[in-house]
Amino acid sequence: MVIRGFARLVVAPTEPLSTYLPDGSAAELRAPLLRMDRLCGLSVVAVARMLAEDSSLRSGAIGDEVAIVLGSAHGCHKTDEEYYRSYLQGQASPRLFAYTLPSSPIGELSIQYRLRGPGLTVTMGRTSGLCALAEADLLLATHQAEACLVVAVEVAQPVLSPVLLQDAAVALWLTRDEGTRSSELGTIESVSDSFCAGRGSVALGRVLSSLHGASDSPIYCDEETVRIGAAALEHRTLQRQSAPAGAVSGLWLLTEALHDAGEPSAVAVVDDAGHAAAALLVRSPSVLRGV
């Protein structure tokens, strides 16, 4: 897979998302944002910022040929909680009810950007962002899509979250690797994930060993991954990075890895319970764009 563009976003929970809309789409998107829940709003704004950075991204594929894959550890859980509170108060909110599915952002992205290809939501805990990339790779490799929009998104403070989340999103625009280098930001060479109940270091070791060429590559990971998977990461060059928690962390770390040009880098995350791990191998050129 080739990365053609990306954008990332972290917003304070009380801050209006319209503040982060690029000038070219602010008038069109400000009203729809008012009715959306926070999960959908973050997804739409991240994509708007990415497309504003490079308007040529969509030129290679029509709407029917663009897939959307969303990764989120908690999905619409906060919206579900808010809707259930409104129900208990005897005033069930029709607006919130429309967003009580983890796939809701895909619907909004499809509507706002006229993308009518395959749609898929991945909710596999903290590894969901990287697992969404693996699903995108399959869609592109099997020619079910000519381009793929991948979004990882989380909303702050769902009641049942075991970790402190932020309102954050990362959006990537991906195409197949067809040997052209003029417009790419990097190449994702392989993605892998593994499940090993209660043993995060074993799961992480498995996925790192499955990445061809990753044995000598620096590994981009956050402190949680280092803590859980210390045994598997021993004797490797670690690039500890600060990243928002949840599924956003994997794609956030990927954008950090893109800044190091040339040699391949690995990006790895382990889920919060230490049950599963996912990793990818990425190579980046010397010129980087993105917001």
C-alpha positions in Angstrom: 0.0 0.0 0.0 1.1 3.5 -0.8 0.3 6.4 1.6 -0.8 9.4 -0.5 -1.9 11.7 2.2 -2.7 11.9 5.9 -4.0 14.2 8.6 -4.2 13.9 12.4 -6.1 15.8 15.0 -6.4 16.1 18.8 -9.1 18.3 20.2 -10.1 19.2 23.8 -13.4 17.6 24.7 -15.3 20.9 25.1 -13.8 22.5 22.0 -16.0 22.9 18.9 -14.9 20.9 15.9 -15.8 23.6 13.5 -12.7 25.5 14.7 -10.6 22.9 13.0 -12.3 22.9 9.6 -10.1 24.1 6.7 -11.3 27.3 5.1 -12.4 25.6 1.9 -14.9 23.3 3.5 -16.0 25.2 6.6 -19.2 26.7 5.1 -20.3 23.3 3.7 -19.5 21.2 6.8 -20.3 23.5 9.7 -24.1 22.7 9.7 -23.7 18.9 9.4 -21.2 18.9 12.3 -23.9 20.4 14.6 -26.1 17.3 14.3 -23.3 14.7 14.3 -22.0 12.9 17.4 -18.4 13.5 18.4 -17.1 10.3 16.8 -18.5 11.2 13.4 -17.5 14.8 13.7 -13.9 14.0 14.5 -13.7 11.6 11.5 -15.2 14.1 9.1 -12.9 16.9 10.2 -9.8 14.8 10.0 -10.7 13.8 6.4 -11.5 17.4 5.5 -8.1 18.5 6.7 -6.4 15.8 4.7 -8.2 16.6 1.5 -7.5 20.3 2.0 -3.8 19.6 2.2 -3.8 17.8 -1.1 -6.8 18.2 -3.3 -5.4 15.8 -5.9 -5.9 12.8 -3.7 -9.3 12.0 -5.1 -8.3 12.5 -8.8 -7.3 8.9 -9.3 -10.5 7.2 -8.3 -14.3 7.9 -8.6 -16.5 7.6 -5.5 -17.6 4.0 -6.3 -14.0 2.9 -6.2 -13.0 4.3 -2.8 -13.4 2.1 0.3 -13.6 3.4 3.9 -12.2 1.4 6.8 -12.6 2.7 10.3 -10.7 1.6 13.4 -11.8 2.4 16.9 -11.3 0.7 20.2 -14.4 2.1 21.8 -16.4 3.1 18.8 -19.7 4.8 19.6 -19.7 3.8 23.3 -19.9 7.3 24.6 -22.8 8.1 22.3 -24.5 4.9 23.5 -24.1 6.0 27.1 -25.5 9.5 26.3 -28.5 8.0 24.5 -29.2 5.6 27.3 -29.2 8.4 29.8 -31.7 10.3 27.7 -33.8 7.1 27.6 -33.7 6.8 31.4 -34.8 10.4 31.7 -37.8 9.7 29.6 -36.7 11.7 26.6 -34.9 9.3 24.3 -32.9 11.4 21.8 -33.7 10.6 18.1 -30.5 12.5 17.1 -28.3 10.4 19.3 -30.1 7.1 18.4 -29.0 7.7 14.8 -25.3 7.4 15.9 -25.5 4.4 18.2 -23.6 2.2 15.8 -19.8 2.0 15.5 -20.2 2.2 11.7 -21.9 5.6 11.9 -18.8 7.6 10.8 -18.5 5.5 7.7 -22.1 6.6 6.8 -21.2 10.3 7.4 -18.0 10.1 5.4 -19.8 8.4 2.6 -22.4 11.1 2.5 -20.1 14.1 2.9 -17.4 13.0 0.5 -19.5 10.9 -1.9 -17.5 7.7 -1.4 -19.6 4.6 -2.3 -17.1 1.8 -2.2 -16.9 -1.0 0.5 -17.2 0.1 4.1 -15.9 -1.7 7.2 -15.5 -0.9 10.9 -12.9 -2.6 13.0 -13.4 -2.7 16.7 -10.6 -4.9 18.1 -9.3 -2.7 21.0 -6.2 -0.7 20.8 -4.9 -2.6 17.8 -7.9 -1.5 15.7 -6.1 1.2 13.8 -3.4 -1.1 12.4 -5.9 -3.9 11.8 -7.9 -1.4 9.7 -4.8 -0.9 7.6 -4.6 -4.7 7.1 -8.2 -4.7 5.9 -7.5 -1.8 3.5 -4.5 -3.7 2.1 -6.8 -6.7 1.4 -9.4 -4.5 -0.4 -6.7 -2.9 -2.5 -4.9 -6.1 -3.3 -8.1 -7.9 -4.4 -9.1 -4.9 -6.5 -12.3 -4.4 -4.6 -11.2 -0.7 -4.3 -8.9 1.6 -6.2 -8.2 3.8 -3.2 -9.0 3.4 0.5 -9.7 6.0 3.2 -8.6 4.6 6.6 -9.6 6.5 9.8 -8.7 5.8 13.4 -10.8 7.7 15.9 -11.6 7.8 19.6 -13.8 10.0 21.8 -12.7 11.1 25.3 -14.2 9.7 28.5 -16.6 6.8 27.8 -17.4 5.5 31.2 -16.1 2.0 30.7 -12.7 3.0 29.1 -9.8 1.5 31.1 -7.5 4.2 29.8 -7.6 8.0 29.5 -8.7 8.8 26.0 -8.6 12.1 24.0 -10.8 13.3 21.2 -8.5 12.3 18.4 -8.4 11.1 14.8 -6.0 10.1 12.1 -7.0 9.8 8.4 -4.9 8.2 5.7 -5.5 8.0 1.9 -4.1 4.8 0.5 -3.7 3.3 -3.0 -1.9 0.2 -4.4 1.8 0.3 -4.9 2.2 0.4 -8.7 5.8 1.6 -8.7 5.1 5.4 -9.0 6.9 7.6 -6.5 5.9 11.1 -7.4 3.0 11.6 -5.0 3.6 9.1 -2.2 4.5 9.8 1.4 5.4 6.3 2.2 4.9 2.6 1.5 3.3 0.2 4.0 5.1 -3.0 3.0 3.3 -5.5 5.3 0.8 -5.6 8.2 0.4 -8.4 10.7 -1.5 -9.1 13.9 -1.6 -11.9 16.5 -3.7 -12.9 19.5 -2.2 -14.7 22.5 -4.4 -14.7 25.6 -2.9 -12.6 28.4 0.7 -12.6 26.9 1.2 -9.4 25.1 5.0 -9.9 24.7 4.4 -13.3 22.9 1.9 -11.7 20.6 4.2 -8.8 19.8 7.1 -11.1 19.2 5.0 -13.1 16.7 4.0 -10.1 14.7 7.4 -8.6 14.6 9.0 -11.9 13.5 6.4 -12.0 10.7 7.4 -8.7 9.2 10.0 -9.3 6.5 12.9 -7.0 6.9 11.9 -5.7 10.3 14.5 -7.4 12.4 17.0 -4.5 12.2 14.4 -1.7 11.8 13.7 0.8 14.5 10.4 0.2 16.2 8.0 3.1 16.9 5.9 2.3 19.9 4.4 4.1 22.9 5.2 3.6 26.6 2.3 1.1 27.0 3.6 -1.1 24.2 7.1 -1.0 25.7 5.8 -1.9 29.1 3.6 -4.9 28.0 5.9 -6.2 25.3 9.3 -5.6 26.9 10.5 -9.2 26.4 9.7 -9.1 22.7 11.3 -5.7 22.2 14.6 -6.6 23.9 17.8 -5.8 21.9 15.8 -3.7 19.4 16.1 0.0 18.6 13.0 1.6 20.2 11.6 5.0 19.3 9.2 5.8 22.1 6.6 8.3 21.0 3.8 10.1 22.6 0.5 9.2 21.0 -3.2 9.4 21.9 -4.6 6.2 23.5 -6.9 3.7 21.9 -6.9 2.8 18.2 -5.6 6.2 17.2 -2.1 5.3 18.7 -1.2 2.9 15.8 -1.8 5.4 13.0 -0.4 8.2 15.0 2.9 6.3 15.5 2.9 5.6 11.7 2.9 9.3 10.9 5.8 9.7 13.3 7.7 6.9 11.5 7.2 8.6 8.2 9.4 11.5 9.3 12.4 9.2 9.2 13.2 8.9 5.5 14.9 5.9 3.8 15.2 2.7 5.8 12.2 0.7 6.8 10.7 1.3 10.2 8.3 -0.9 12.2 5.3 0.4 14.1 3.9 -1.8 16.9 1.1 -1.6 19.4 -0.3 -4.0 22.0 -3.8 -3.9 23.3 -4.6 -2.6 26.8 -5.1 -6.1 28.2 -2.0 -7.6 26.7 -4.0 -10.1 24.6 -3.1 -9.0 21.1 -0.6 -7.1 19.1 -0.4 -5.6 15.7 2.5 -4.2 13.7 3.4 -2.9 10.3 6.6 -2.2 8.3 6.8 1.2 6.6 9.3 2.8 4.3 9.2 6.6 3.7 10.7 8.8 1.1 12.6 12.0 2.0 9.8 14.4 1.3 6.8 14.4 3.8 3.5 16.2 3.7 0.6 16.0 6.0 -1.1 18.0 8.7 
